Amino acid sequence: AAQLVVKNWYPGCYETDSIDDFTKTCAEPCYSPDLMKKIWEFNKANPGEVVYYPSRTLEGIEQAKLGGWLLPAPRKSKLDTAARPRIVLQHGFTENSNKFRQTVGAYLLRELGYDVLLNNFRDHGYSSRSKAHVYEWGHSYPLDVLGALDYLRSDPAGKLGGKISSKQVGLMGFSKGAFTVLNSFGMDGDVPGAWVDSPPWMPKIVFANGAMKVLEGMGLGFMAGLLVDGAWDTVLSTALSKGIDLQKHLPKDSLLKGPDTKRLIYGVANMGDTTVPISQHTELKGMLDKYPEKYSPGYWVNNGTCKNNDHCIDHLERSDVYKTRLCTFWSKVFELPSGDCAP
């Protein structure tokens, strides 16, 4: 796990091979090289392992063998085998468990004392290749997250102290991973809380936003209205020809299935996000605020960039504040004292 920190890509410092590649010149003012050294040393002292588990089953959807990094929080000694709260952390589009967003996020959670499973969607990272082998969005991915959830709840090999109450296992995701967490959160009413950083509300909006940027770069932005709808219809029909319904599960539908138990959920967004427009956060907020009997939401909207990156970057750029907010949120979710959450 320590090598994942240094052999990675980071804003400003780009491809890194050693901890010495993190310099003030490439990292600041976005983040400190000292932070990267802390993460590196933490992971060396607290290694994890890759584990494998099945996705949850649903009729008509292929079951996958998933693989992800199991990263326990530090134990005081080898005799400290007590179970503690656990969190599935889900990567986003074109990423996997090994990318910087996930490794930094996992570090913050583990420092707070939570065991973490960095799950990989099927066709990503250590997970198996599917028959369709396409980006599946709302088709099978919620079942992949729920499979990781089932693994953490049951702890089949006893690596974390054994089976634990479902009320002690939460979900967290970045970008498309957050979109999927929203679906999974609605589908499984026993999940006590979810943290979603910059989730799309509808896949088409993200596709259209990306297509617009490409067309504008070609000087053809004026044609977006003519081209995007047709291109998206082609994407949907091509996926359907392989048995994949990209919109099978959407947050606007899945969240309605949640129980009337005022479960905690926290949404993070960036006003200047050029990957997932702020309108997507507005849609999420509108939905959650409309159903106070189902959800007790919190929100944090920022506005900034990190070395020209503006998507799912706050936990790197504002790591101390982000960690404090994680601490406060998850302490409430797991009904733990929050007195130690002050920065």
MARBA-148775 format. One line per 10 residues: number of its first residue (from 0); their letters; for each residue x, y, z of C-alpha. Coordinates in nm, 3 decimals, m for minus. Example, Ala and Ser with C-alpha at 12.3 -4.5 7.8 and 13.67 -1.06 7.14 Angstrom:
<sites>
0 = as = 1.230/m0.450/0.780  1.367/m0.106/0.714 .
</sites>
This chain:
<sites>
0 = aaqlvvknwy = 0.000/0.000/0.000  0.292/0.236/0.064  0.411/0.200/m0.294  0.069/0.311/m0.418  0.134/0.649/m0.261  0.460/0.719/m0.443  0.407/0.537/m0.773  0.108/0.738/m0.881  m0.012/1.055/m1.053  m0.075/1.375/m0.859 .
10 = pgcyetdsid = m0.177/1.728/m0.960  0.133/1.933/m1.025  0.383/1.656/m0.950  0.240/1.423/m1.218  0.394/1.075/m1.239  0.592/1.005/m0.922  0.830/0.718/m0.845  0.957/0.804/m0.498  0.867/1.018/m0.202  1.144/1.259/m0.306 .
20 = dftktcaepc = 0.945/1.348/m0.617  0.704/1.548/m0.402  0.859/1.895/m0.383  0.721/2.231/m0.278  0.761/2.349/m0.636  0.529/2.086/m0.783  0.285/2.045/m0.493  0.231/2.382/m0.329  0.014/2.575/m0.277  m0.237/2.295/m0.341 .
30 = yspdlmkkiw = m0.095/2.043/m0.095  0.217/1.993/0.111  0.493/1.740/0.040  0.479/1.675/0.415  0.128/1.536/0.373  0.248/1.286/0.116  0.532/1.180/0.344  0.282/1.125/0.627  0.063/0.909/0.405  0.364/0.712/0.281 .
40 = efnkanpgev = 0.495/0.647/0.632  0.147/0.565/0.760  0.095/0.303/0.488  0.437/0.151/0.550  0.352/0.111/0.918  m0.001/m0.011/0.846  0.002/m0.226/0.531  m0.305/m0.377/0.373  m0.377/m0.662/0.133  m0.580/m0.731/m0.178 .
50 = vyypsrtleg = m0.887/m0.944/m0.105  m1.150/m1.098/m0.331  m1.527/m1.133/m0.295  m1.838/m1.164/m0.515  m2.072/m0.888/m0.622  m2.424/m0.905/m0.482  m2.661/m1.101/m0.701  m2.961/m0.973/m0.895  m3.154/m1.167/m1.156  m3.044/m1.081/m1.507 .
60 = ieqaklggwl = m2.710/m0.929/m1.407  m2.381/m1.117/m1.431  m2.210/m1.180/m1.099  m1.849/m1.065/m1.083  m1.546/m1.159/m0.878  m1.430/m0.833/m0.726  m1.092/m0.741/m0.582  m0.994/m0.450/m0.363  m0.750/m0.322/m0.105  m0.845/m0.413/0.251 .
70 = lpaprkskld = m0.684/m0.146/0.466  m0.734/m0.188/0.840  m0.695/0.106/1.073  m0.397/0.089/1.309  m0.428/m0.146/1.606  m0.259/m0.067/1.936  m0.111/m0.416/1.949  m0.151/m0.763/1.802  m0.388/m0.836/2.090  m0.618/m0.557/1.974 .
80 = taarprivlq = m0.862/m0.763/1.769  m1.182/m0.576/1.849  m1.401/m0.495/1.551  m1.442/m0.130/1.459  m1.658/0.058/1.207  m1.583/m0.007/0.841  m1.627/0.193/0.522  m1.638/0.093/0.154  m1.459/0.358/m0.055  m1.551/0.353/m0.424 .
90 = hgftensnkf = m1.347/0.497/m0.713  m1.490/0.687/m1.008  m1.481/0.688/m1.388  m1.161/0.554/m1.555  m0.999/0.513/m1.211  m0.936/0.222/m0.975  m0.845/0.152/m0.614  m0.481/0.253/m0.668  m0.530/0.612/m0.786  m0.449/0.911/m0.567 .
100 = rqtvgayllr = m0.807/1.009/m0.484  m0.869/0.671/m0.325  m0.532/0.634/m0.150  m0.559/0.982/0.007  m0.922/0.924/0.103  m0.841/0.589/0.262  m0.559/0.746/0.463  m0.792/1.009/0.610  m1.046/0.745/0.710  m0.788/0.509/0.859 .
110 = elgydvllnn = m0.634/0.791/1.059  m0.978/0.838/1.211  m0.981/0.472/1.316  m1.199/0.319/1.044  m1.120/0.004/0.847  m1.145/0.065/0.472  m1.210/m0.148/0.165  m1.104/0.020/m0.160  m1.339/m0.157/m0.398  m1.285/m0.195/m0.773 .
120 = frdhgyssrs = m1.577/m0.206/m1.014  m1.583/m0.506/m1.246  m1.345/m0.452/m1.540  m1.127/m0.231/m1.316  m0.818/m0.297/m1.109  m0.814/m0.640/m0.943  m1.174/m0.725/m1.034  m1.274/m0.973/m1.304  m1.351/m0.892/m1.664  m1.721/m0.896/m1.750 .
130 = kahvyewghs = m1.874/m1.049/m2.062  m1.988/m0.709/m2.191  m1.668/m0.531/m2.088  m1.812/m0.179/m2.104  m1.854/0.104/m1.854  m2.182/0.003/m1.692  m2.284/0.303/m1.479  m2.626/0.216/m1.333  m2.640/m0.143/m1.454  m2.420/m0.370/m1.241 .
140 = ypldvlgald = m2.203/m0.124/m1.049  m2.443/m0.081/m0.756  m2.419/m0.457/m0.704  m2.040/m0.428/m0.699  m2.058/m0.174/m0.418  m2.311/m0.390/m0.235  m2.080/m0.689/m0.274  m1.802/m0.492/m0.107  m2.050/m0.391/0.163  m2.142/m0.757/0.222 .
150 = ylrsdpagkl = m1.773/m0.846/0.253  m1.711/m0.584/0.519  m2.023/m0.682/0.711  m1.938/m1.052/0.718  m1.555/m1.035/0.726  m1.547/m1.400/0.610  m1.179/m1.459/0.686  m1.186/m1.276/1.019  m0.928/m1.020/0.909  m1.103/m0.731/1.085 .
160 = ggkisskqvg = m1.238/m0.898/1.397  m1.530/m1.090/1.250  m1.888/m1.021/1.155  m2.023/m0.679/1.247  m2.363/m0.510/1.263  m2.478/m0.357/0.936  m2.517/m0.031/1.129  m2.139/m0.018/1.161  m2.056/m0.027/0.787  m2.087/0.284/0.570 .
170 = lmgfskgaft = m2.034/0.389/0.208  m1.820/0.663/0.052  m1.745/0.744/m0.310  m1.586/0.989/m0.550  m1.750/1.102/m0.877  m1.906/0.802/m1.055  m1.825/0.605/m0.742  m2.041/0.854/m0.549  m2.316/0.817/m0.811  m2.305/0.443/m0.751 .
180 = vlnsfgmdgd = m2.299/0.487/m0.374  m2.622/0.687/m0.402  m2.781/0.397/m0.587  m2.652/0.140/m0.339  m2.754/0.355/m0.043  m3.110/0.361/m0.170  m3.112/m0.011/m0.249  m2.990/m0.124/0.095  m3.181/0.044/0.376  m2.952/m0.097/0.645 .
190 = vpgawvdspp = m2.658/0.123/0.543  m2.644/0.388/0.819  m2.467/0.664/0.626  m2.308/0.768/0.298  m2.052/1.032/0.200  m2.066/1.133/m0.167  m1.807/1.363/m0.324  m1.912/1.522/m0.655  m2.160/1.261/m0.776  m2.326/1.292/m1.116 .
200 = wmpkivfang = m2.703/1.287/m1.093  m2.759/1.167/m1.449  m2.490/0.999/m1.664  m2.600/1.189/m1.972  m2.515/1.525/m1.815  m2.156/1.421/m1.753  m2.131/1.278/m2.105  m2.275/1.599/m2.252  m2.043/1.817/m2.044  m1.738/1.623/m2.162 .
210 = amkvlegmgl = m1.856/1.626/m2.522  m1.910/2.001/m2.507  m1.551/2.055/m2.392  m1.421/1.843/m2.679  m1.635/2.025/m2.936  m1.539/2.366/m2.798  m1.173/2.266/m2.825  m1.236/2.195/m3.191  m1.421/2.523/m3.238  m1.748/2.335/m3.283 .
220 = gfmagllvdg = m1.922/2.417/m2.957  m2.215/2.565/m3.148  m2.297/2.215/m3.279  m2.327/2.052/m2.937  m2.704/2.073/m2.934  m2.718/1.887/m3.263  m2.462/1.620/m3.184  m2.475/1.532/m2.815  m2.826/1.388/m2.793  m2.767/1.160/m3.089 .
230 = awdtvlstal = m2.429/1.050/m2.960  m2.574/0.967/m2.619  m2.854/0.767/m2.778  m2.587/0.571/m2.964  m2.402/0.505/m2.637  m2.722/0.376/m2.475  m2.820/0.156/m2.770  m2.470/0.013/m2.808  m2.466/m0.084/m2.440  m2.815/m0.234/m2.467 .
240 = skgidlqkhl = m2.698/m0.447/m2.758  m2.457/m0.605/m2.509  m2.726/m0.651/m2.246  m2.626/m0.345/m2.043  m2.879/m0.082/m1.938  m2.668/0.215/m1.828  m2.974/0.373/m1.666  m3.111/0.064/m1.493  m3.038/0.220/m1.155  m3.045/0.597/m1.115 .
250 = pkdsllkgpd = m3.023/0.790/m0.785  m3.352/0.969/m0.853  m3.523/0.630/m0.842  m3.302/0.433/m0.603  m3.312/0.693/m0.326  m3.692/0.680/m0.323  m3.665/0.316/m0.214  m3.484/0.407/0.107  m3.664/0.357/0.439  m3.816/0.642/0.641 .
260 = tkrliygvan = m3.536/0.638/0.898  m3.368/0.977/0.844  m3.037/0.820/0.746  m2.734/1.047/0.735  m2.583/1.150/0.402  m2.323/1.415/0.321  m2.262/1.572/m0.020  m1.944/1.753/m0.129  m1.924/1.966/m0.444  m1.713/2.231/m0.617 .
270 = mgdttvpisq = m1.880/2.532/m0.777  m1.614/2.535/m1.049  m1.618/2.163/m1.126  m1.579/2.123/m1.502  m1.632/1.745/m1.496  m1.951/1.717/m1.292  m2.136/2.052/m1.315  m2.266/2.207/m0.993  m2.617/2.157/m1.133  m2.579/1.788/m1.043 .
280 = htelkgmldk = m2.526/1.878/m0.677  m2.833/2.101/m0.693  m3.039/1.808/m0.822  m2.914/1.585/m0.539  m2.984/1.849/m0.276  m3.333/1.905/m0.410  m3.407/1.534/m0.386  m3.269/1.486/m0.035  m3.432/1.798/0.104  m3.766/1.684/m0.034 .
290 = ypekyspgyw = m3.767/1.368/0.178  m3.670/1.461/0.537  m3.839/1.147/0.663  m3.587/0.940/0.465  m3.265/1.141/0.482  m3.084/1.379/0.711  m2.842/1.549/0.468  m2.544/1.775/0.507  m2.362/1.967/0.234  m2.026/2.130/0.174 .
300 = vnngtcknnd = m1.976/2.335/m0.144  m1.632/2.476/m0.226  m1.495/2.681/m0.512  m1.136/2.633/m0.620  m0.878/2.441/m0.817  m0.568/2.239/m0.740  m0.306/2.273/m1.013  m0.589/2.323/m1.267  m0.782/2.025/m1.128  m1.131/2.102/m1.001 .
310 = hcidhlersd = m1.297/1.762/m0.959  m1.293/1.557/m0.636  m0.986/1.740/m0.513  m1.090/1.889/m0.178  m0.961/1.598/0.030  m0.613/1.667/m0.110  m0.625/2.046/m0.121  m0.811/2.091/0.211  m0.711/1.766/0.378  m0.727/1.892/0.738 .
320 = vyktrlctfw = m1.073/2.044/0.700  m1.193/1.746/0.498  m1.070/1.508/0.767  m1.246/1.707/1.039  m1.573/1.694/0.846  m1.529/1.321/0.785  m1.470/1.274/1.155  m1.779/1.469/1.257  m2.001/1.295/1.002  m1.891/0.936/1.062 .
330 = skvfelpsgd = m1.886/0.982/1.441  m2.254/1.072/1.418  m2.329/0.786/1.176  m2.164/0.526/1.400  m2.282/0.693/1.722  m1.932/0.761/1.848  m1.801/1.054/2.056  m1.704/1.346/1.831  m1.496/1.535/2.083  m1.172/1.449/1.905 .
340 = cap = m1.281/1.589/1.567  m1.143/1.942/1.617  m0.853/2.014/1.377 .
</sites>
